[in-house]
Amino acid sequence: MSKKKTGALTNALQTNKTILKIKYVLIALCVIVAGIYFFKGMSTLLSPIPSYEFSGVETFTRVTDKGEEEYEDETVCPVEFESEDGSVTMTVNYTFDEWEELEGGVKKDGYVYTGSDGSKLAFDKEASENDFSSALKSLRADETENVFGVAMAFSLMALSLLVMTAFAKHFTAYEQIWFVSIMIIAAIFSLIFPEESANGINGLVIMALYLLDTFLNILCELLISKQSKWNFIVSVFVEITEIAICLVLMYRFATLASTLFFWLPCDIISFINWHKHPDKEEEELTKVRTLKGWQEALIIIGIIVWTIGIGYFLTTLDLGSDFFKNRTLEVIVCYMDACASAVGIANGLFILFRFREQWIAWYFEAFLEALMNILSGQFVLLVLKLGYFTNTTYGYIKWTKYIKEAEAKNIEDKTIF
């Protein structure tokens, strides 16, 4: 080997070592920041409850109206009141009928208590020790949401960097940068658009599921674009996470059913099928192919019929979810959910049989998913759709190139399964 080539190889190795050191430093920094914020949040939650003494009765004014609260047949409708000097807030729970009759700006007497640490709590009646404990825990939970949100965001970035570092030899520089960039954007969005609690589930838990779904989905999509059979193992965890999201939010039951009864079995069967069709030259790759025109037409008709039938059925269900505050919006999402589930099933079959058209199906499904996320206020999941759109383009180009090279070599895959 010439001195020139030896020098170039040495420089490349030194560059790789430098990049590796930078990655480990970034991972360590993310872990440290996540740990600091997690400790800070837990310290606040677990700090002792002070003793409270009655300070007096003050006048409180309602600070919200029906347009901001938008309750629909809920058993409990919490309404926020504020003292005249704005230093204390008081939450009063009403029944739905009482809430409907409540006027904006209404005033109410509140019993104010001052703690040994200087904090103040207010109630619409004389409070007990249990009332102090419950109110303080609720306030601390609200105060620490952002703190735990930061800890969760940095944990996600640390995990993303760790995966791309540990398996660096399996991914190109572009793929590593793309994956980590999507995860960083997701972490930022989780802080800008925090989730509110729904159906009695804390918003942090919902956000954690969203971020886990994004992480697993992006990794799965990347592996599919690389024609790797291991995407189906990751996909199993994707399905479990998405089932959990649907159950927690009590919505999108067409997606839940298709995930449970179609996607999970399909992932296992697809892994076996892809394992049986490795590329002869590169065993890490799986052979892929393309559909005929008449096959595409039949699939489109099937999707339309499914959307109309299942969408109508979903609109007849009333499962009492408080995630949606508007019935019209809920109906729209029902039909979009039905269409997305149909396209998703078609996409699953395309992947199972190794057809390139699965990427086209992903374009449509990602578009529908993005619309539903916007309508549902799930802005952090829009980052996942950004990942879908960019990786779908990348995957379509890679698969098309592979198919054209196979055609040029007169290699045609005529197997049915």
DRENGUKE-839814 format. One record per residue (C-alpha): residue in one letter; x, y, z; residue number from 1. Coordinates in steps of 0.25 Angstrom, whole numbers. Example, Ala and Ser with C-alpha at 12.3 -4.5 7.8 and 13.67 -1.06 7.14 Angstrom:
% DRENGUKE-839814
+------+-------+-------+-------+------+
! resn !     x !     y !     z ! resi !
+------+-------+-------+-------+------+
!    A !    49 !   -18 !    31 !    1 !
!    S !    55 !    -4 !    29 !    2 !
+------+-------+-------+-------+------+
//
This chain:
% DRENGUKE-839814
+------+-------+-------+-------+------+
! resn !     x !     y !     z ! resi !
+------+-------+-------+-------+------+
!    M !     0 !     0 !     0 !    1 !
!    S !     5 !    14 !    -4 !    2 !
!    K !     9 !    24 !     7 !    3 !
!    K !    -2 !    33 !     1 !    4 !
!    K !   -13 !    22 !     3 !    5 !
!    T !    -7 !    19 !    17 !    6 !
!    G !    -8 !    33 !    21 !    7 !
!    A !   -22 !    35 !    16 !    8 !
!    L !   -26 !    22 !    24 !    9 !
!    T !   -20 !    27 !    36 !   10 !
!    N !   -27 !    41 !    35 !   11 !
!    A !   -40 !    34 !    33 !   12 !
!    L !   -38 !    25 !    45 !   13 !
!    Q !   -34 !    37 !    54 !   14 !
!    T !   -47 !    45 !    49 !   15 !
!    N !   -55 !    33 !    52 !   16 !
!    K !   -49 !    32 !    66 !   17 !
!    T !   -52 !    47 !    68 !   18 !
!    I !   -66 !    46 !    64 !   19 !
!    L !   -68 !    34 !    73 !   20 !
!    K !   -62 !    42 !    85 !   21 !
!    I !   -72 !    53 !    82 !   22 !
!    K !   -84 !    44 !    82 !   23 !
!    Y !   -80 !    38 !    95 !   24 !
!    V !   -78 !    52 !   101 !   25 !
!    L !   -92 !    56 !    96 !   26 !
!    I !   -98 !    43 !   101 !   27 !
!    A !   -92 !    46 !   115 !   28 !
!    L !   -97 !    61 !   115 !   29 !
!    C !  -111 !    56 !   111 !   30 !
!    V !  -111 !    46 !   122 !   31 !
!    I !  -106 !    56 !   133 !   32 !
!    V !  -116 !    67 !   129 !   33 !
!    A !  -127 !    56 !   129 !   34 !
!    G !  -123 !    51 !   143 !   35 !
!    I !  -122 !    65 !   149 !   36 !
!    Y !  -136 !    69 !   144 !   37 !
!    F !  -142 !    56 !   148 !   38 !
!    F !  -136 !    57 !   162 !   39 !
!    K !  -141 !    71 !   163 !   40 !
!    G !  -155 !    67 !   160 !   41 !
!    M !  -155 !    55 !   169 !   42 !
!    S !  -150 !    64 !   181 !   43 !
!    T !  -161 !    74 !   179 !   44 !
!    L !  -172 !    62 !   178 !   45 !
!    L !  -166 !    55 !   190 !   46 !
!    S !  -163 !    68 !   199 !   47 !
!    P !  -171 !    67 !   212 !   48 !
!    I !  -185 !    73 !   213 !   49 !
!    P !  -185 !    86 !   222 !   50 !
!    S !  -196 !    89 !   233 !   51 !
!    Y !  -207 !    98 !   229 !   52 !
!    E !  -215 !   109 !   237 !   53 !
!    F !  -227 !   116 !   233 !   54 !
!    S !  -225 !   130 !   228 !   55 !
!    G !  -239 !   135 !   225 !   56 !
!    V !  -250 !   135 !   214 !   57 !
!    E !  -247 !   143 !   201 !   58 !
!    T !  -255 !   145 !   188 !   59 !
!    F !  -251 !   138 !   176 !   60 !
!    T !  -255 !   140 !   162 !   61 !
!    R !  -256 !   130 !   151 !   62 !
!    V !  -245 !   131 !   141 !   63 !
!    T !  -250 !   122 !   130 !   64 !
!    D !  -262 !   121 !   121 !   65 !
!    K !  -270 !   110 !   114 !   66 !
!    G !  -262 !   112 !   101 !   67 !
!    E !  -249 !   109 !   108 !   68 !
!    E !  -253 !    97 !   116 !   69 !
!    E !  -263 !    90 !   106 !   70 !
!    Y !  -268 !    79 !   114 !   71 !
!    E !  -278 !    69 !   109 !   72 !
!    D !  -286 !    60 !   118 !   73 !
!    E !  -274 !    58 !   128 !   74 !
!    T !  -277 !    53 !   142 !   75 !
!    V !  -267 !    64 !   148 !   76 !
!    C !  -265 !    78 !   142 !   77 !
!    P !  -254 !    85 !   149 !   78 !
!    V !  -254 !   100 !   148 !   79 !
!    E !  -243 !   110 !   152 !   80 !
!    F !  -245 !   122 !   161 !   81 !
!    E !  -235 !   133 !   165 !   82 !
!    S !  -234 !   142 !   177 !   83 !
!    E !  -235 !   157 !   175 !   84 !
!    D !  -220 !   160 !   176 !   85 !
!    G !  -217 !   148 !   167 !   86 !
!    S !  -208 !   141 !   177 !   87 !
!    V !  -217 !   128 !   180 !   88 !
!    T !  -225 !   119 !   170 !   89 !
!    M !  -236 !   110 !   174 !   90 !
!    T !  -242 !    99 !   166 !   91 !
!    V !  -256 !    95 !   168 !   92 !
!    N !  -263 !    82 !   163 !   93 !
!    Y !  -277 !    83 !   157 !   94 !
!    T !  -286 !    73 !   151 !   95 !
!    F !  -289 !    75 !   136 !   96 !
!    D !  -302 !    81 !   138 !   97 !
!    E !  -297 !    91 !   149 !   98 !
!    W !  -285 !    94 !   139 !   99 !
!    E !  -295 !    97 !   128 !  100 !
!    E !  -303 !   107 !   137 !  101 !
!    L !  -290 !   114 !   142 !  102 !
!    E !  -288 !   128 !   137 !  103 !
!    G !  -274 !   134 !   133 !  104 !
!    G !  -268 !   143 !   143 !  105 !
!    V !  -276 !   138 !   154 !  106 !
!    K !  -271 !   140 !   168 !  107 !
!    K !  -270 !   130 !   179 !  108 !
!    D !  -265 !   130 !   194 !  109 !
!    G !  -252 !   122 !   196 !  110 !
!    Y !  -246 !   117 !   209 !  111 !
!    V !  -231 !   121 !   209 !  112 !
!    Y !  -220 !   113 !   217 !  113 !
!    T !  -206 !   117 !   219 !  114 !
!    G !  -195 !   107 !   220 !  115 !
!    S !  -183 !   107 !   229 !  116 !
!    D !  -174 !   108 !   217 !  117 !
!    G !  -182 !   121 !   212 !  118 !
!    S !  -190 !   114 !   201 !  119 !
!    K !  -205 !   116 !   200 !  120 !
!    L !  -217 !   107 !   197 !  121 !
!    A !  -232 !   111 !   195 !  122 !
!    F !  -244 !   102 !   195 !  123 !
!    D !  -259 !   105 !   193 !  124 !
!    K !  -261 !    98 !   207 !  125 !
!    E !  -254 !    96 !   220 !  126 !
!    A !  -242 !    87 !   217 !  127 !
!    S !  -237 !    74 !   224 !  128 !
!    E !  -223 !    68 !   225 !  129 !
!    N !  -226 !    59 !   213 !  130 !
!    D !  -231 !    72 !   205 !  131 !
!    F !  -218 !    78 !   207 !  132 !
!    S !  -210 !    66 !   203 !  133 !
!    S !  -218 !    64 !   190 !  134 !
!    A !  -218 !    78 !   186 !  135 !
!    L !  -203 !    80 !   189 !  136 !
!    K !  -199 !    67 !   181 !  137 !
!    S !  -208 !    72 !   169 !  138 !
!    L !  -201 !    86 !   170 !  139 !
!    R !  -187 !    79 !   170 !  140 !
!    A !  -190 !    70 !   159 !  141 !
!    D !  -194 !    82 !   150 !  142 !
!    E !  -181 !    89 !   155 !  143 !
!    T !  -172 !    78 !   151 !  144 !
!    E !  -178 !    74 !   138 !  145 !
!    N !  -168 !    83 !   130 !  146 !
!    V !  -157 !    78 !   139 !  147 !
!    F !  -160 !    63 !   136 !  148 !
!    G !  -163 !    67 !   121 !  149 !
!    V !  -148 !    72 !   120 !  150 !
!    A !  -143 !    59 !   127 !  151 !
!    M !  -151 !    51 !   117 !  152 !
!    A !  -146 !    59 !   105 !  153 !
!    F !  -132 !    58 !   108 !  154 !
!    S !  -134 !    43 !   111 !  155 !
!    L !  -139 !    41 !    97 !  156 !
!    M !  -127 !    48 !    91 !  157 !
!    A !  -118 !    40 !    99 !  158 !
!    L !  -125 !    27 !    95 !  159 !
!    S !  -125 !    31 !    80 !  160 !
!    L !  -110 !    35 !    80 !  161 !
!    L !  -107 !    22 !    88 !  162 !
!    V !  -114 !    13 !    77 !  163 !
!    M !  -107 !    20 !    66 !  164 !
!    T !   -94 !    19 !    73 !  165 !
!    A !   -95 !     4 !    77 !  166 !
!    F !  -100 !     0 !    63 !  167 !
!    A !   -92 !    10 !    55 !  168 !
!    K !   -86 !     0 !    45 !  169 !
!    H !  -100 !    -4 !    40 !  170 !
!    F !  -104 !    11 !    36 !  171 !
!    T !   -98 !    21 !    27 !  172 !
!    A !   -95 !    35 !    32 !  173 !
!    Y !  -107 !    40 !    25 !  174 !
!    E !  -116 !    30 !    32 !  175 !
!    Q !  -110 !    33 !    46 !  176 !
!    I !  -111 !    48 !    44 !  177 !
!    W !  -126 !    47 !    39 !  178 !
!    F !  -130 !    38 !    51 !  179 !
!    V !  -123 !    46 !    62 !  180 !
!    S !  -129 !    59 !    55 !  181 !
!    I !  -143 !    54 !    55 !  182 !
!    M !  -142 !    50 !    70 !  183 !
!    I !  -136 !    63 !    74 !  184 !
!    I !  -148 !    70 !    67 !  185 !
!    A !  -157 !    61 !    74 !  186 !
!    A !  -151 !    64 !    88 !  187 !
!    I !  -152 !    79 !    85 !  188 !
!    F !  -167 !    78 !    81 !  189 !
!    S !  -170 !    70 !    93 !  190 !
!    L !  -165 !    82 !   101 !  191 !
!    I !  -172 !    93 !    93 !  192 !
!    F !  -186 !    85 !    92 !  193 !
!    P !  -187 !    77 !   105 !  194 !
!    E !  -199 !    68 !   106 !  195 !
!    E !  -211 !    70 !   115 !  196 !
!    S !  -217 !    59 !   123 !  197 !
!    A !  -228 !    51 !   117 !  198 !
!    N !  -237 !    40 !   123 !  199 !
!    G !  -230 !    41 !   136 !  200 !
!    I !  -216 !    38 !   130 !  201 !
!    N !  -205 !    48 !   133 !  202 !
!    G !  -200 !    56 !   121 !  203 !
!    L !  -186 !    52 !   123 !  204 !
!    V !  -190 !    37 !   122 !  205 !
!    I !  -197 !    41 !   109 !  206 !
!    M !  -185 !    48 !   104 !  207 !
!    A !  -175 !    37 !   108 !  208 !
!    L !  -184 !    28 !    99 !  209 !
!    Y !  -183 !    38 !    87 !  210 !
!    L !  -168 !    39 !    88 !  211 !
!    L !  -166 !    24 !    89 !  212 !
!    D !  -175 !    22 !    77 !  213 !
!    T !  -167 !    32 !    70 !  214 !
!    F !  -154 !    25 !    73 !  215 !
!    L !  -158 !    11 !    70 !  216 !
!    N !  -166 !    15 !    57 !  217 !
!    I !  -154 !    23 !    52 !  218 !
!    L !  -144 !    12 !    54 !  219 !
!    C !  -154 !     2 !    48 !  220 !
!    E !  -156 !    11 !    36 !  221 !
!    L !  -141 !    12 !    34 !  222 !
!    L !  -139 !    -3 !    35 !  223 !
!    I !  -150 !    -5 !    24 !  224 !
!    S !  -143 !     5 !    15 !  225 !
!    K !  -130 !    -3 !    16 !  226 !
!    Q !  -138 !   -16 !    12 !  227 !
!    S !  -135 !   -22 !    26 !  228 !
!    K !  -144 !   -33 !    32 !  229 !
!    W !  -141 !   -28 !    46 !  230 !
!    N !  -150 !   -17 !    44 !  231 !
!    F !  -162 !   -26 !    47 !  232 !
!    I !  -156 !   -29 !    61 !  233 !
!    V !  -156 !   -14 !    64 !  234 !
!    S !  -170 !   -13 !    58 !  235 !
!    V !  -175 !   -23 !    68 !  236 !
!    F !  -172 !   -13 !    79 !  237 !
!    V !  -177 !    -2 !    70 !  238 !
!    E !  -191 !    -9 !    70 !  239 !
!    I !  -191 !   -11 !    85 !  240 !
!    T !  -188 !     4 !    88 !  241 !
!    E !  -199 !     8 !    78 !  242 !
!    I !  -209 !    -1 !    84 !  243 !
!    A !  -206 !     5 !    98 !  244 !
!    I !  -208 !    19 !    92 !  245 !
!    C !  -222 !    16 !    86 !  246 !
!    L !  -226 !     9 !   100 !  247 !
!    V !  -221 !    21 !   108 !  248 !
!    L !  -228 !    32 !    99 !  249 !
!    M !  -240 !    23 !    96 !  250 !
!    Y !  -240 !    27 !    82 !  251 !
!    R !  -237 !    21 !    68 !  252 !
!    F !  -242 !     8 !    70 !  253 !
!    A !  -241 !     4 !    55 !  254 !
!    T !  -226 !     6 !    56 !  255 !
!    L !  -226 !    -2 !    69 !  256 !
!    A !  -233 !   -14 !    63 !  257 !
!    S !  -225 !   -14 !    51 !  258 !
!    T !  -212 !   -13 !    59 !  259 !
!    L !  -216 !   -24 !    69 !  260 !
!    F !  -222 !   -34 !    59 !  261 !
!    F !  -214 !   -31 !    46 !  262 !
!    W !  -201 !   -24 !    48 !  263 !
!    L !  -196 !   -33 !    60 !  264 !
!    P !  -198 !   -46 !    53 !  265 !
!    C !  -194 !   -39 !    39 !  266 !
!    D !  -180 !   -35 !    46 !  267 !
!    I !  -177 !   -49 !    50 !  268 !
!    I !  -181 !   -55 !    36 !  269 !
!    S !  -174 !   -44 !    29 !  270 !
!    F !  -161 !   -47 !    37 !  271 !
!    I !  -162 !   -62 !    33 !  272 !
!    N !  -165 !   -58 !    18 !  273 !
!    W !  -153 !   -48 !    17 !  274 !
!    H !  -144 !   -58 !    24 !  275 !
!    K !  -147 !   -68 !    12 !  276 !
!    H !  -143 !   -58 !     1 !  277 !
!    P !  -130 !   -52 !     4 !  278 !
!    D !  -122 !   -45 !    -8 !  279 !
!    K !  -112 !   -55 !   -14 !  280 !
!    E !  -100 !   -45 !   -13 !  281 !
!    E !  -103 !   -38 !     0 !  282 !
!    E !  -110 !   -47 !    10 !  283 !
!    E !  -114 !   -35 !    19 !  284 !
!    L !  -123 !   -30 !     8 !  285 !
!    T !  -137 !   -36 !     4 !  286 !
!    K !  -142 !   -37 !   -10 !  287 !
!    V !  -152 !   -27 !   -13 !  288 !
!    R !  -162 !   -25 !   -26 !  289 !
!    T !  -173 !   -17 !   -31 !  290 !
!    L !  -188 !   -19 !   -34 !  291 !
!    K !  -196 !   -20 !   -47 !  292 !
!    G !  -206 !    -9 !   -51 !  293 !
!    W !  -219 !   -17 !   -49 !  294 !
!    Q !  -215 !   -22 !   -35 !  295 !
!    E !  -213 !    -7 !   -31 !  296 !
!    A !  -228 !    -4 !   -36 !  297 !
!    L !  -234 !   -15 !   -28 !  298 !
!    I !  -227 !   -10 !   -15 !  299 !
!    I !  -232 !     4 !   -17 !  300 !
!    I !  -246 !    -1 !   -18 !  301 !
!    G !  -245 !    -9 !    -6 !  302 !
!    I !  -239 !     3 !     2 !  303 !
!    I !  -251 !    12 !    -2 !  304 !
!    V !  -262 !     1 !     2 !  305 !
!    W !  -254 !    -1 !    15 !  306 !
!    T !  -254 !    14 !    18 !  307 !
!    I !  -269 !    16 !    16 !  308 !
!    G !  -273 !     3 !    24 !  309 !
!    I !  -264 !     4 !    36 !  310 !
!    G !  -264 !    19 !    37 !  311 !
!    Y !  -280 !    19 !    38 !  312 !
!    F !  -279 !     8 !    48 !  313 !
!    L !  -269 !    15 !    57 !  314 !
!    T !  -278 !    28 !    57 !  315 !
!    T !  -289 !    19 !    64 !  316 !
!    L !  -280 !    16 !    76 !  317 !
!    D !  -280 !    25 !    88 !  318 !
!    L !  -269 !    20 !    98 !  319 !
!    G !  -269 !    33 !   106 !  320 !
!    S !  -255 !    38 !   103 !  321 !
!    D !  -252 !    52 !   107 !  322 !
!    F !  -240 !    53 !    97 !  323 !
!    F !  -249 !    60 !    87 !  324 !
!    K !  -258 !    72 !    91 !  325 !
!    N !  -265 !    73 !    78 !  326 !
!    R !  -275 !    63 !    72 !  327 !
!    T !  -273 !    67 !    58 !  328 !
!    L !  -258 !    66 !    59 !  329 !
!    E !  -259 !    52 !    65 !  330 !
!    V !  -268 !    48 !    53 !  331 !
!    I !  -257 !    53 !    43 !  332 !
!    V !  -246 !    46 !    50 !  333 !
!    C !  -254 !    33 !    50 !  334 !
!    Y !  -255 !    33 !    35 !  335 !
!    M !  -240 !    37 !    34 !  336 !
!    D !  -237 !    26 !    44 !  337 !
!    A !  -244 !    16 !    36 !  338 !
!    C !  -237 !    20 !    23 !  339 !
!    A !  -224 !    20 !    30 !  340 !
!    S !  -226 !     6 !    35 !  341 !
!    A !  -230 !     1 !    21 !  342 !
!    V !  -217 !     7 !    15 !  343 !
!    G !  -209 !     2 !    26 !  344 !
!    I !  -214 !   -12 !    24 !  345 !
!    A !  -211 !   -11 !     9 !  346 !
!    N !  -198 !    -6 !    13 !  347 !
!    G !  -196 !   -18 !    22 !  348 !
!    L !  -199 !   -27 !    11 !  349 !
!    F !  -189 !   -20 !     1 !  350 !
!    I !  -178 !   -21 !    12 !  351 !
!    L !  -182 !   -36 !    14 !  352 !
!    F !  -180 !   -39 !    -1 !  353 !
!    R !  -168 !   -29 !    -2 !  354 !
!    F !  -175 !   -20 !   -12 !  355 !
!    R !  -169 !    -6 !   -15 !  356 !
!    E !  -183 !     0 !   -14 !  357 !
!    Q !  -183 !    -1 !     1 !  358 !
!    W !  -175 !    13 !     0 !  359 !
!    I !  -187 !    19 !    -8 !  360 !
!    A !  -197 !    14 !     3 !  361 !
!    W !  -188 !    20 !    13 !  362 !
!    Y !  -189 !    34 !     7 !  363 !
!    F !  -204 !    33 !     8 !  364 !
!    E !  -205 !    27 !    22 !  365 !
!    A !  -194 !    38 !    27 !  366 !
!    F !  -203 !    49 !    21 !  367 !
!    L !  -216 !    44 !    27 !  368 !
!    E !  -208 !    41 !    40 !  369 !
!    A !  -203 !    56 !    40 !  370 !
!    L !  -217 !    62 !    38 !  371 !
!    M !  -222 !    53 !    49 !  372 !
!    N !  -211 !    58 !    58 !  373 !
!    I !  -214 !    73 !    55 !  374 !
!    L !  -229 !    71 !    58 !  375 !
!    S !  -226 !    64 !    71 !  376 !
!    G !  -215 !    74 !    75 !  377 !
!    Q !  -204 !    63 !    75 !  378 !
!    F !  -193 !    72 !    70 !  379 !
!    V !  -182 !    64 !    75 !  380 !
!    L !  -186 !    53 !    66 !  381 !
!    L !  -185 !    62 !    54 !  382 !
!    V !  -170 !    60 !    55 !  383 !
!    L !  -172 !    45 !    53 !  384 !
!    K !  -179 !    48 !    40 !  385 !
!    L !  -168 !    57 !    36 !  386 !
!    G !  -159 !    45 !    38 !  387 !
!    Y !  -169 !    36 !    30 !  388 !
!    F !  -169 !    46 !    18 !  389 !
!    T !  -154 !    47 !    17 !  390 !
!    N !  -151 !    33 !    19 !  391 !
!    T !  -162 !    28 !    10 !  392 !
!    T !  -155 !    36 !    -1 !  393 !
!    Y !  -141 !    30 !     3 !  394 !
!    G !  -147 !    16 !     3 !  395 !
!    Y !  -155 !    17 !   -10 !  396 !
!    I !  -142 !    22 !   -17 !  397 !
!    K !  -134 !    10 !   -11 !  398 !
!    W !  -144 !     0 !   -14 !  399 !
!    T !  -146 !     5 !   -29 !  400 !
!    K !  -131 !     5 !   -31 !  401 !
!    Y !  -130 !   -10 !   -26 !  402 !
!    I !  -142 !   -14 !   -35 !  403 !
!    K !  -136 !    -7 !   -47 !  404 !
!    E !  -123 !   -14 !   -45 !  405 !
!    A !  -129 !   -28 !   -43 !  406 !
!    E !  -137 !   -25 !   -56 !  407 !
!    A !  -124 !   -21 !   -63 !  408 !
!    K !  -118 !   -35 !   -59 !  409 !
!    N !  -131 !   -42 !   -64 !  410 !
!    I !  -134 !   -46 !   -49 !  411 !
!    E !  -149 !   -47 !   -47 !  412 !
!    D !  -155 !   -51 !   -34 !  413 !
!    K !  -167 !   -60 !   -38 !  414 !
!    T !  -170 !   -66 !   -25 !  415 !
!    I !  -184 !   -63 !   -19 !  416 !
!    F !  -180 !   -63 !    -4 !  417 !
+------+-------+-------+-------+------+
//
